[in-house]
Amino acid sequence: MKDVVVVGAGKIGSTIADMLSGTGDYKVTVVDRSATQLGALEVPDSVERREIDIEAPGALEQVLAGKFAVLSAAPFHLTTRIAEAAAAAGVHYMDLTEDVASTRRVKELAREARTAFIPQCGLAPGFISIVAADLAKRFDTLESVRMRVGALPQYPSNALNYNLTWSTDGVINEYCEPCEAIVEGELVEVPPLEEREEFSLDGVTYEAFNTSGGLGTLAETLKGKVRTLNYRTIRYPGHAAIMKALLNDLGLRHRRHVLKDIFESALPTTLQDVVIVFVTVSGCRNGRLMQETYANKIYSRRVGATVRSAIQVTTASGICAVLDMLADGALPARGFIRQEDIALEAFLANRFGRAYAQPEQEYRLAS
């Protein structure tokens, strides 16, 4: 049995702990500074709860001593603190962050680490990069890689056409920070909330626009190999215009705590959501310009005794699958591991990765 620590007792941390403990293969400890959050965890009794302030010197390192791995489900601004504690304690490290600066620090720590450091193990960044890399390797040369992901309410009922489904801090951060992209073969930064587009899937119209962090390390990996690479978040039409007014015209990008309070006071959470994954790759194969697309929708479902939202299921399944593959020896046990280094077929074959399986399994082009 592997002994692991999950940092963060929120929606995602709770789902991770529930999934891992339910296998009987992991002994799980959830760490959070909030006794209220820990008390509200919907997890089996076998999950240990520890109330600590991870920013206190040595506190997290003490909890990590002798453990197999630490999984960060904490707000993005705590990512580097958890990674540094993992390096000091000599345990494997995984996170879900979309924050570019934090991932750069994780990569630095991995150079000298005795264990594996695997950031961005969620949906986007995370699974989206695994899919894009799998599609890309089917081409002799690449022209474009376009990655689109959204976590949306099934039944939108407000002007934003949005409900809170995951970290409020994370949503605001990806709407405010510069976005990486490859344009005409050059790695550049593009502004968030811009380059809006519309597309239809299964008869529903969506919009998509630039947000930060979704590419993970894929921009660096494909630099010099593709003409166009970009990541955009999917929302229902009208969302981007309102967010631009709030962040730019009203200046709330400089008062994020105010925007967070507004969101959490006015936007209800929902378990009735849908996660959309939409990746299109074009390039040359056998002298012909070709295009291949992966499209998938994942809905909320029951995990153990609790109904979990689609974003909880997909995000938690991603990091649990990576942990499982690491524990089974399917991934290197030392150094920095990119999501695009993980084979899609192996990921989907994993007991946690199967959460992403498509009902009709149309995505079997490799065969």
Beta strands, then each sheet from edge to edge (+ up, - down):
strand 1: 2-7
strand 2: 26-32
strand 3: 48-51
strand 4: 69-72
strand 5: 92-94
strand 6: 116-118
strand 7: 141-153
strand 8: 179-183
strand 9: 186-190
strand 10: 197-201
strand 11: 204-210
strand 12: 228-235
strand 13: 273-285
strand 14: 288-299
strand 15: 301-303
strand 16: 306-308
strand 17: 335-336
sheet 1: 3+ 2+ 1+ 4+ 5+ 6+ 17+
sheet 2: 9+ 8- 12+ 7+ 13- 14+
sheet 3: 9+ 8- 12+ 11- 10+
sheet 4: 15+ 16-
end
